[in-house]
Amino acid sequence: MNSIFHRCFGLLGGRKLAQVFIGASVVGSSFSLQATDVLNTPSYPSELASEYLLVDIENLGQRLVAVGARGHIIHSDSRGSSWQQADVPVSVLLTAVDFVSSDKGWAVGHGGVILHSNDGGLSWVKQFDGNQANQSIIEQAEAYIAELEFELDESGGSDEDLEYELEDAQYALEDAELDAEIGASKPFLDVAFLTDTHGFAVGAYGFLFETTDGGRTWENAGDRLDNLDRFHLNAIKVLEGGNLIIAGEAGVLFTSSDKGQSWDTVNSPYEGSFFGVLPLKDKNSALVFGLRGNLFKTVNAGRSWSKVDSGTESSLMGGALDGNKQISITGNAGTVIVSNDGGETFSSYSRADRLGHTAMVYITRDRLALVGESGVELVSPSGKNL
């Protein structure tokens, strides 16, 4: 593991490469002290942006867009043969990108930042950051306390359940105020849009925010989840058919069949962390994957899961579907696993570089763009360099 990779990924040893960015932003105060600067400092142009740490990538059809360290967002209109860097208003680590159309996309990352593009990733504006997130949570907590105090007053002050609920709400407000004092320290780790106006962003310590106006405003929706321990939420995806799945640490899984207005807690198939969700072509089908090669499949939007032999004990981070039955999933130590039967069985391949990778997309059936520690590389479905 080289020094750059260790600084970015080594803090939580073995956790998802993209998700251990949490460690860089919350284990100490250095990020918070510098957050104002990186949230307001544009990403610096670099000829090496395509060779430096990249975390996520999207295929828009005619264009590839990848995001990563120092606010780098790069795009290619040549199937990955050459790359150009976009104008980005922040210089934080970006962890995920999602386009709902060839024009409209969102990227999220450290400092609770949410960026938006209206031109296919050529330029970006900041819609939201962690300071606004903290304030939103405080305002919501204050409103809830006022509501409980009113109800308690109406009950004559003798409702014990309301008293306990009010006490918990006051503790939650104190936590939120402390978070605000620390600053924009929590990262968003994934983003998913159902339409060009309705989307969600998830992240550290149970962060879940929703927009219904294309990102002009974002509202805290974390209270819709049964996540009292505030486990990190590592991935959110929209399945064929419209159901949503959230996956996170400690095996937490949440599903929604009503566009995220309510969430069911899934009986998880294991207790380790999940790092990714890959929607499959069949309605309500998906793969979830995480630590030590753990891989599971659902065909009913998460109501039940079957274990799949991944053929590896390396942690799995991100995957891609070719539009039919071929699937590739990548992860730690140069690992790539591939399936030709829709995720029923997999074969494993170890890349010679043994580097970590976090995401991939199919360009054609035989050509993928793979991103991670060494930037972007063009590979076969099994991960071999082209």
WOTATA-V687760 format. One record per pair of residues at least 12 apart in sequence whose ideal C-beta (glycine too) atoms are under 8 Angstrom apart, sorted by the first residue. I is the first residue (numbers start at 0). J is the second residue. If there is no record, write none. Layout:
I & J
I & J
//
This chain:
1 & 372
3 & 52
3 & 372
4 & 52
4 & 354
4 & 355
4 & 372
6 & 23
7 & 19
7 & 20
7 & 23
7 & 52
7 & 68
7 & 92
7 & 372
8 & 20
8 & 355
8 & 372
10 & 22
10 & 23
10 & 26
13 & 290
13 & 314
13 & 331
14 & 248
14 & 272
14 & 274
14 & 290
14 & 314
15 & 233
15 & 272
15 & 274
15 & 275
15 & 289
15 & 314
15 & 316
15 & 357
16 & 54
16 & 316
16 & 330
16 & 331
16 & 355
16 & 356
16 & 357
16 & 371
16 & 372
17 & 54
17 & 55
17 & 94
17 & 95
17 & 188
17 & 233
17 & 274
17 & 316
17 & 317
17 & 357
17 & 358
18 & 94
18 & 188
18 & 231
18 & 233
18 & 248
18 & 272
18 & 274
20 & 54
20 & 92
20 & 94
20 & 108
20 & 109
20 & 186
20 & 188
21 & 185
21 & 186
21 & 188
21 & 203
21 & 231
23 & 92
23 & 109
24 & 109
24 & 110
24 & 184
24 & 185
24 & 186
24 & 203
25 & 184
25 & 185
25 & 203
25 & 204
28 & 181
30 & 109
30 & 110
30 & 184
31 & 181
31 & 182
31 & 183
31 & 184
32 & 182
34 & 91
34 & 110
34 & 129
34 & 182
34 & 183
34 & 184
35 & 182
35 & 183
37 & 70
37 & 89
37 & 90
37 & 91
37 & 109
37 & 110
38 & 89
38 & 91
38 & 110
38 & 112
38 & 125
38 & 128
38 & 129
38 & 130
38 & 183
39 & 88
39 & 89
40 & 89
40 & 90
41 & 70
41 & 86
41 & 87
41 & 88
41 & 89
41 & 90
42 & 69
42 & 70
42 & 71
42 & 72
42 & 84
42 & 86
42 & 87
42 & 88
42 & 89
42 & 90
43 & 69
43 & 90
44 & 84
45 & 69
45 & 71
45 & 84
47 & 374
48 & 71
48 & 73
48 & 82
48 & 84
48 & 374
49 & 65
49 & 73
49 & 82
49 & 374
49 & 375
50 & 373
50 & 374
50 & 375
51 & 67
51 & 68
51 & 69
51 & 71
51 & 374
52 & 67
52 & 68
52 & 92
52 & 371
52 & 372
52 & 374
53 & 65
53 & 66
53 & 67
53 & 68
53 & 71
53 & 73
53 & 357
53 & 370
53 & 371
53 & 374
53 & 375
54 & 66
54 & 67
54 & 68
54 & 92
54 & 93
54 & 94
54 & 95
54 & 357
54 & 358
54 & 370
54 & 371
55 & 67
55 & 93
55 & 94
55 & 95
55 & 96
55 & 317
55 & 357
55 & 358
55 & 370
56 & 96
56 & 358
56 & 359
56 & 360
56 & 368
56 & 370
56 & 375
57 & 96
57 & 97
57 & 98
57 & 104
57 & 120
57 & 360
58 & 360
58 & 361
58 & 362
58 & 368
59 & 98
59 & 101
59 & 104
59 & 119
59 & 120
60 & 101
61 & 76
61 & 101
62 & 74
62 & 75
62 & 76
62 & 101
62 & 119
62 & 120
63 & 75
63 & 78
63 & 79
63 & 360
63 & 362
63 & 368
64 & 85
64 & 96
64 & 98
64 & 104
64 & 119
64 & 120
65 & 82
65 & 96
65 & 368
65 & 370
65 & 375
66 & 93
66 & 94
66 & 95
66 & 96
66 & 106
66 & 108
67 & 92
67 & 93
67 & 370
67 & 374
68 & 92
68 & 93
69 & 90
69 & 91
69 & 92
70 & 87
70 & 88
70 & 89
70 & 90
70 & 91
70 & 92
70 & 93
70 & 108
71 & 84
71 & 87
71 & 93
72 & 84
72 & 85
72 & 87
72 & 93
72 & 96
72 & 106
72 & 114
72 & 120
72 & 123
73 & 85
73 & 375
74 & 119
74 & 120
74 & 121
75 & 368
78 & 362
78 & 363
78 & 366
79 & 362
79 & 366
79 & 368
79 & 375
79 & 377
80 & 377
82 & 375
85 & 116
85 & 120
85 & 121
85 & 122
85 & 123
86 & 121
86 & 122
86 & 123
87 & 114
87 & 123
88 & 114
88 & 123
88 & 124
88 & 125
89 & 108
89 & 110
89 & 112
89 & 114
89 & 125
91 & 108
91 & 109
91 & 110
91 & 112
92 & 108
92 & 109
92 & 186
93 & 106
93 & 107
93 & 108
93 & 109
93 & 112
93 & 114
94 & 107
94 & 108
94 & 109
94 & 186
94 & 187
94 & 188
94 & 189
95 & 107
95 & 108
95 & 187
95 & 188
95 & 189
95 & 190
96 & 120
96 & 190
97 & 189
97 & 190
97 & 191
97 & 192
97 & 198
98 & 119
98 & 120
99 & 192
99 & 193
99 & 194
99 & 195
99 & 198
100 & 195
101 & 119
102 & 116
102 & 117
102 & 118
102 & 119
103 & 115
103 & 116
103 & 117
103 & 192
103 & 195
103 & 213
104 & 116
104 & 119
104 & 120
105 & 126
105 & 190
105 & 192
105 & 198
105 & 200
105 & 214
106 & 123
106 & 190
107 & 186
107 & 187
107 & 188
107 & 189
107 & 190
107 & 200
107 & 202
108 & 186
108 & 187
109 & 186
110 & 128
110 & 129
110 & 183
110 & 184
110 & 186
111 & 127
111 & 128
111 & 129
111 & 130
111 & 131
111 & 132
111 & 133
111 & 183
111 & 185
111 & 186
111 & 187
111 & 202
111 & 206
112 & 125
112 & 127
112 & 128
112 & 129
112 & 183
112 & 187
113 & 125
113 & 126
113 & 127
113 & 128
113 & 187
113 & 190
113 & 200
113 & 208
113 & 214
113 & 217
114 & 126
115 & 213
115 & 214
126 & 214
126 & 215
126 & 217
127 & 208
127 & 214
127 & 217
128 & 183
129 & 182
129 & 183
129 & 184
129 & 185
130 & 179
130 & 182
130 & 183
131 & 217
132 & 183
132 & 185
132 & 206
132 & 208
132 & 217
132 & 219
133 & 175
133 & 178
133 & 179
133 & 182
133 & 183
134 & 179
135 & 208
135 & 217
135 & 218
135 & 219
136 & 175
136 & 178
136 & 219
136 & 221
137 & 172
137 & 175
137 & 176
137 & 179
139 & 219
139 & 222
140 & 168
140 & 171
140 & 172
140 & 175
141 & 172
143 & 168
144 & 165
144 & 168
144 & 169
144 & 172
147 & 161
147 & 164
147 & 165
147 & 168
148 & 165
151 & 165
185 & 202
185 & 203
185 & 204
185 & 206
186 & 202
186 & 203
187 & 200
187 & 201
187 & 202
187 & 206
187 & 208
188 & 201
188 & 202
188 & 203
188 & 231
188 & 232
188 & 233
188 & 234
189 & 201
189 & 202
189 & 232
189 & 233
189 & 234
189 & 235
189 & 236
190 & 235
191 & 235
191 & 236
191 & 237
191 & 243
192 & 237
193 & 237
193 & 241
193 & 243
193 & 258
193 & 259
195 & 213
196 & 210
196 & 211
196 & 212
196 & 213
197 & 209
197 & 210
197 & 211
197 & 258
198 & 210
198 & 214
199 & 220
199 & 235
199 & 243
199 & 259
200 & 217
200 & 235
201 & 232
201 & 233
201 & 234
201 & 235
201 & 245
201 & 247
202 & 231
202 & 232
203 & 231
203 & 232
204 & 229
204 & 231
205 & 221
205 & 224
205 & 226
205 & 229
205 & 230
205 & 231
205 & 232
206 & 221
206 & 232
207 & 219
207 & 220
207 & 221
207 & 223
207 & 224
207 & 232
207 & 245
208 & 220
208 & 221
209 & 259
220 & 259
223 & 259
223 & 260
223 & 261
223 & 262
224 & 245
224 & 253
224 & 262
224 & 264
225 & 253
225 & 262
225 & 264
226 & 251
226 & 253
228 & 249
230 & 247
230 & 248
230 & 249
230 & 251
231 & 247
231 & 248
231 & 272
232 & 245
232 & 246
232 & 247
232 & 251
233 & 246
233 & 247
233 & 248
233 & 272
233 & 273
233 & 274
233 & 275
234 & 246
234 & 247
234 & 273
234 & 274
234 & 275
234 & 276
235 & 276
236 & 276
236 & 277
236 & 278
236 & 285
237 & 278
238 & 278
238 & 282
238 & 283
238 & 284
238 & 285
238 & 300
239 & 278
239 & 279
239 & 280
239 & 281
239 & 282
239 & 283
239 & 284
240 & 282
240 & 283
240 & 300
241 & 256
241 & 258
242 & 254
242 & 255
242 & 256
242 & 283
242 & 300
242 & 301
243 & 255
243 & 258
243 & 259
244 & 276
244 & 285
244 & 287
244 & 300
244 & 301
245 & 262
245 & 276
246 & 273
246 & 274
246 & 275
246 & 276
246 & 287
246 & 289
247 & 272
247 & 273
248 & 272
248 & 273
249 & 270
249 & 271
249 & 272
250 & 267
250 & 268
250 & 269
250 & 270
250 & 271
250 & 272
250 & 273
251 & 264
251 & 267
251 & 273
252 & 264
252 & 265
252 & 267
252 & 273
252 & 287
252 & 301
253 & 265
254 & 300
254 & 301
254 & 302
256 & 300
265 & 301
265 & 302
268 & 295
268 & 304
268 & 306
269 & 293
269 & 295
271 & 289
271 & 290
271 & 291
271 & 293
272 & 289
272 & 290
273 & 287
273 & 288
273 & 289
273 & 293
274 & 288
274 & 289
274 & 290
274 & 314
274 & 315
274 & 316
274 & 317
275 & 287
275 & 288
275 & 289
275 & 315
275 & 316
275 & 317
275 & 318
275 & 328
277 & 318
277 & 319
277 & 320
277 & 326
277 & 328
278 & 320
279 & 320
279 & 326
279 & 341
279 & 342
280 & 320
280 & 322
280 & 323
280 & 324
280 & 341
281 & 298
281 & 341
283 & 297
283 & 298
283 & 299
283 & 300
284 & 296
284 & 297
284 & 298
285 & 297
285 & 300
285 & 301
286 & 307
286 & 318
286 & 326
286 & 328
286 & 342
287 & 304
288 & 309
288 & 315
288 & 316
288 & 318
288 & 328
288 & 330
289 & 314
289 & 315
290 & 314
291 & 312
291 & 313
291 & 314
292 & 309
292 & 310
292 & 311
292 & 312
292 & 313
292 & 314
292 & 315
292 & 330
292 & 334
293 & 306
293 & 309
293 & 315
294 & 306
294 & 307
294 & 308
294 & 309
294 & 315
294 & 328
294 & 345
295 & 307
296 & 342
296 & 343
307 & 342
307 & 343
307 & 344
307 & 345
308 & 344
308 & 345
309 & 328
309 & 336
309 & 345
309 & 347
310 & 336
310 & 345
310 & 346
310 & 347
311 & 330
311 & 334
311 & 336
311 & 347
313 & 330
313 & 331
313 & 332
313 & 334
314 & 330
314 & 331
315 & 328
315 & 329
315 & 330
315 & 334
315 & 336
316 & 328
316 & 329
316 & 330
316 & 331
316 & 355
316 & 356
316 & 357
316 & 358
317 & 329
317 & 330
317 & 356
317 & 357
317 & 358
317 & 359
318 & 359
319 & 358
319 & 359
319 & 360
319 & 361
319 & 367
320 & 361
321 & 361
321 & 364
321 & 380
322 & 361
323 & 364
324 & 338
324 & 339
324 & 340
324 & 341
325 & 337
325 & 338
325 & 339
325 & 361
325 & 364
325 & 380
326 & 338
326 & 341
326 & 342
326 & 345
327 & 359
327 & 361
327 & 367
327 & 380
327 & 381
327 & 382
328 & 345
329 & 356
329 & 357
329 & 358
329 & 359
329 & 369
329 & 371
329 & 382
330 & 355
330 & 356
331 & 355
332 & 349
332 & 353
332 & 354
332 & 355
333 & 349
333 & 350
333 & 351
333 & 352
333 & 353
333 & 354
333 & 355
333 & 356
333 & 382
334 & 347
334 & 348
334 & 349
334 & 350
334 & 382
335 & 347
335 & 348
335 & 349
335 & 350
335 & 356
335 & 369
335 & 378
335 & 381
335 & 382
336 & 348
337 & 380
337 & 381
337 & 382
346 & 381
348 & 381
348 & 382
348 & 383
350 & 378
350 & 382
350 & 383
350 & 384
352 & 373
354 & 371
354 & 372
354 & 373
355 & 371
355 & 372
356 & 369
356 & 370
356 & 371
356 & 372
357 & 370
357 & 371
358 & 370
358 & 371
359 & 378
361 & 380
362 & 377
364 & 380
365 & 379
365 & 380
366 & 378
366 & 379
366 & 385
367 & 379
367 & 380
369 & 382
//
